[in-house]
């Protein structure tokens, strides 16, 4: 089964909470703080595995989650780090944000490794909050939350050559003949259900990969016959080999076939139609009358359409005529043509914070004439960052919120002295 697209949810691990503990030893009446730090949450790591060819493993498993870090404990013991979640995908996998379709990572190199989502940092234990003023700190940090993201995996084949052409012109026979690939061959006007890859060896140390791209029928760029899903694979190829049935024995005009395929390519991508194209005119052995005129007429038609005369070759896949010259020409262009960068990757450090952001910084909701509730991302971040113990912890929390600008936000929303403020279930009287 060939699966070239899948949607999954990934979650990095939450950091472990720091501990707010104190030494408890015999004959030590006032032991100091000894809370250890929490462990870091596990990362989400993608690896391009050259031994994987499809995204079929993601057909049933839709959620991938790294382990949370463990909590800190007394005696300055730090929590263990959460285990990373390693996700192996085929080489050529593009990872996009599901909501925006923004390209995050393009894994186009074998064994390439990318940390997409970092696990949350572990919280600091109360040993870090001891000072000359606060000798018995009853506060520790909560572990930072991990990140969650819904992503789309797209697999684009990393073939050097894209093999295109109208159905039944001989593409499957060609790839079977020049490589070790084995495609189903039949005279039908439907389309191969999945791309076929073949390695063409020019010598012991020289080879290129060719892909038989299905789905190229009229309307393919609009999704007819799943054509739009298959067309995207061609974008990574260096050159295009276009096979045309020159014989016309099935009642079709070879020039019309050529135009229809190129129309689909041009409608899908302007870059795609500009790739260098070699046209192999197949089934020459089935042209019985006025062969020279047929060749001359078709060649002139292609030249008028911008095809280089040196890139127009005639022959027969069945008899092998012209195949040697075709492969030689293809190999020459593959060596001389660099692989095109399709799309620039995003800067993850800049983009990810916005993608995983859940709500506004401040949300002030008026519940009654003199009662307001304060919520928002900043409130959540502070609550997640600190483990609050007793009244000291609550006082510390309010001091932090004041430093972050809560008073200014409250005044902007019409709060006056004496109003009741609710934050995280706690009620306070607002005093200027």
Secondary structure, DSSP 4 states (H G I P E B T S, - for coil): ----EEEEEEEPPPPPPPP--B--BTTBSS--B-PPPPPPPPPEEEEEETT---SGGGTT--EEEPPPPPPPBTTTBPPPPPPPEEEEEETTEEEEETTT--EEEEE-STT-EEEEEPPPPPPPPGGGG--SS-SS--EEEPPPP--EEEEEEEE----SEEEEESTTSSHHHHHHHHSS--------SS--SS-EEEEEESSSS-EEEEEE----STTGGGTGGGHHHHHHHHTT-SEEEEEEE-S-TTS--HHHHHHHHHHHHHHH-HHHHHS-EEEEEE-GGG--SSHHHHHHHHHHHHHHTT--GGGEEE-BTTTTBTHHHHHHHHHHHHHH-PPPP-SPPP-HHHHHHHHS--S-S-EEEEEETTEEEEESHHHHHHHHHEEE-HHHHHHHHHHHHHHTTHHHHHHHTT--TT-EEEETTEEEE---
